[in-house]
Amino acid sequence: MPTNKQLVLASSSPFRRSLLAQLLIEFTVIIPNIDESPQIGEMPWDLVERLSVAKAHAVLSKAPNSLIIGSDQVSVNDGVIVGKPSNRQDAINQLMAASGKTIDLFTGVALIDSDTGDTKSEVVKFSVDFRKLTLDMIDRYLIKEQPFGSCGSLQADGLGIALLNRLRGDDPTALIGLPLTVLVRMLEAADYQII
């Protein structure tokens, strides 16, 4: 028998809201307030998994009888974790550093049952090969797309796709910020009916 629990997305990301809406299910959004700083020596996949769980945990008291979804994403360029740009110059620097390289994106997703505390989490890797970018290309992209809320300044569900040569990964929604194939499996394991 399907669960009667509410679905809650613990996120401020409009991209995650849009992705979750693609599943045609009802959900509410509660914005978590957590420190997203990496810990010293923390690997990117550990960081996104920890933050995904922390975001979901942060809204537990506000979401009784719920299944709470948390998610986080970072990109990695030459072993360095890259998050969202802090300003335009940061976005330019991120994209110039990614030019002609393969960048790995790690997206974590967690699902917590607010009544039992049962927690499931997983990390999905997705890789992209950037084209050789010029400053003019980057400038035009930033003017048109303004990807300042996107990890690594890459808004791949929009004009950012024009910056790429190749995409590699099992779930393209992980690239945008919420791996739906993993989430669907988690929800179904929690008796939440998707289809």
C-alpha positions as CSV (number, residue, x, y, z in Angstrom):
1,M,0.0,0.0,0.0
2,P,1.4,3.4,-1.0
3,T,2.5,5.7,1.8
4,N,0.4,8.8,2.8
5,K,3.5,10.8,3.7
6,Q,4.0,14.3,2.3
7,L,6.9,14.9,0.0
8,V,9.3,17.8,1.0
9,L,12.2,19.2,-1.0
10,A,14.8,20.8,1.3
11,S,16.3,23.2,-1.2
12,S,16.5,26.8,-2.3
13,S,17.4,25.7,-5.9
14,P,14.9,26.6,-8.6
15,F,16.6,23.9,-10.8
16,R,15.8,21.2,-8.3
17,R,12.2,22.4,-7.9
18,S,11.8,22.2,-11.7
19,L,13.4,18.8,-11.9
20,L,11.2,17.3,-9.2
21,A,8.1,18.9,-10.8
22,Q,8.9,16.7,-13.9
23,L,7.8,13.7,-11.9
24,L,4.3,15.2,-11.8
25,I,4.0,14.6,-8.0
26,E,2.9,17.0,-5.3
27,F,5.6,18.4,-3.0
28,T,6.3,21.4,-0.8
29,V,9.6,23.3,-0.5
30,I,11.3,24.2,2.8
31,I,14.6,26.0,2.5
32,P,17.2,24.6,4.8
33,N,19.7,26.8,6.6
34,I,23.1,25.0,6.9
35,D,26.7,25.8,6.6
36,E,27.8,24.3,3.2
37,S,31.6,24.8,3.8
38,P,33.7,21.7,3.0
39,Q,35.6,20.1,5.8
40,I,39.4,20.0,5.7
41,G,40.4,17.2,3.4
42,E,36.9,16.3,2.5
43,M,36.5,14.5,-0.8
44,P,33.8,16.0,-3.2
45,W,31.6,12.9,-3.1
46,D,31.7,12.9,0.7
47,L,30.9,16.6,0.8
48,V,27.8,16.4,-1.4
49,E,26.5,13.3,0.4
50,R,27.0,15.0,3.8
51,L,25.4,18.2,2.7
52,S,22.4,16.3,1.1
53,V,21.7,14.6,4.4
54,A,22.3,17.8,6.4
55,K,19.8,19.7,4.2
56,A,17.1,17.1,4.7
57,H,17.9,16.9,8.5
58,A,17.7,20.7,8.8
59,V,14.0,20.7,8.0
60,L,12.9,17.6,10.0
61,S,11.2,19.5,12.7
62,K,9.1,21.5,10.1
63,A,8.0,18.4,8.2
64,P,6.2,15.7,10.2
65,N,4.8,12.7,8.4
66,S,7.1,13.5,5.4
67,L,9.7,12.1,3.1
68,I,12.3,14.8,2.9
69,I,14.7,15.2,-0.1
70,G,18.0,16.9,0.2
71,S,20.5,17.4,-2.5
72,D,23.8,19.1,-3.2
73,Q,26.3,19.4,-6.1
74,V,29.9,20.4,-6.7
75,S,32.1,20.3,-9.8
76,V,35.7,19.2,-9.6
77,N,38.4,20.7,-11.8
78,D,41.9,19.2,-11.5
79,G,41.1,17.9,-8.0
80,V,39.7,21.3,-6.8
81,I,36.1,21.6,-5.6
82,V,34.2,24.3,-7.5
83,G,30.9,25.5,-6.3
84,K,28.6,28.4,-7.4
85,P,30.4,31.6,-8.5
86,S,30.3,34.4,-6.0
87,N,30.2,37.1,-8.7
88,R,30.7,37.7,-12.4
89,Q,34.5,37.6,-12.3
90,D,34.4,34.3,-10.3
91,A,32.2,32.9,-13.1
92,I,34.7,34.0,-15.8
93,N,37.5,32.4,-13.8
94,Q,35.6,29.2,-13.3
95,L,34.8,28.9,-17.0
96,M,38.3,29.9,-18.2
97,A,39.7,27.2,-15.9
98,A,37.3,24.6,-17.3
99,S,38.1,25.5,-21.0
100,G,39.2,22.4,-22.9
101,K,39.0,20.2,-19.9
102,T,36.9,17.3,-18.5
103,I,35.1,18.4,-15.4
104,D,33.4,15.9,-13.0
105,L,30.2,16.9,-11.3
106,F,29.1,15.0,-8.1
107,T,25.5,15.3,-7.1
108,G,24.3,13.9,-3.8
109,V,20.7,13.0,-3.0
110,A,19.2,12.0,0.3
111,L,15.8,10.9,1.4
112,I,14.8,10.9,5.1
113,D,11.6,9.6,6.6
114,S,10.8,12.3,9.2
115,D,8.8,9.9,11.4
116,T,11.3,7.0,11.6
117,G,14.6,8.9,10.8
118,D,15.4,6.2,8.1
119,T,17.9,7.8,5.8
120,K,19.0,6.8,2.3
121,S,21.7,8.7,0.4
122,E,23.6,8.3,-2.8
123,V,26.1,10.2,-5.0
124,V,26.0,10.3,-8.8
125,K,29.0,11.3,-10.9
126,F,28.5,13.0,-14.3
127,S,31.4,14.2,-16.5
128,V,31.4,17.0,-19.1
129,D,34.1,17.9,-21.7
130,F,34.3,21.7,-22.2
131,R,35.0,23.2,-25.6
132,K,38.0,25.5,-25.9
133,L,36.4,28.7,-24.6
134,T,37.4,32.3,-25.4
135,L,36.8,35.3,-23.1
136,D,34.3,36.6,-25.7
137,M,32.3,33.4,-25.7
138,I,32.2,33.4,-21.9
139,D,31.2,37.0,-21.8
140,R,28.3,36.4,-24.2
141,Y,27.2,33.3,-22.3
142,L,27.2,35.2,-19.0
143,I,25.2,38.1,-20.5
144,K,22.6,35.8,-22.0
145,E,22.3,33.0,-19.4
146,Q,23.5,34.6,-16.1
147,P,24.3,31.2,-14.5
148,F,25.4,32.7,-11.1
149,G,23.3,30.2,-9.2
150,S,24.8,27.2,-11.0
151,C,27.7,25.0,-9.8
152,G,30.8,25.8,-11.8
153,S,28.9,28.5,-13.7
154,L,27.5,25.8,-16.0
155,Q,23.7,26.0,-16.7
156,A,23.6,22.9,-18.8
157,D,19.8,22.9,-19.1
158,G,20.1,26.1,-21.0
159,L,22.7,27.9,-23.1
160,G,25.5,26.2,-21.1
161,I,25.1,23.2,-23.3
162,A,26.8,25.2,-26.1
163,L,30.0,25.3,-24.0
164,L,30.3,21.5,-24.0
165,N,31.6,18.9,-26.5
166,R,30.6,15.7,-24.7
167,L,28.5,14.5,-21.7
168,R,29.1,11.3,-19.9
169,G,26.9,9.8,-17.2
170,D,24.0,7.6,-16.4
171,D,21.4,10.2,-15.5
172,P,21.3,13.6,-17.2
173,T,19.2,15.1,-14.5
174,A,22.2,14.7,-12.2
175,L,24.0,17.2,-14.3
176,I,21.3,19.8,-13.6
177,G,21.3,19.1,-9.9
178,L,18.9,16.3,-8.8
179,P,19.4,12.7,-10.0
180,L,15.8,11.7,-10.6
181,T,16.5,8.0,-11.5
182,V,18.1,7.5,-8.1
183,L,15.4,9.5,-6.3
184,V,12.6,7.5,-7.9
185,R,14.2,4.3,-6.7
186,M,14.5,5.7,-3.2
187,L,10.9,6.9,-3.2
188,E,9.6,3.6,-4.4
189,A,11.6,1.8,-1.7
190,A,9.8,4.0,0.8
191,D,6.5,3.0,-0.7
192,Y,5.9,6.4,-2.3
193,Q,4.0,5.8,-5.5
194,I,5.4,7.6,-8.6
195,I,3.6,5.9,-11.4
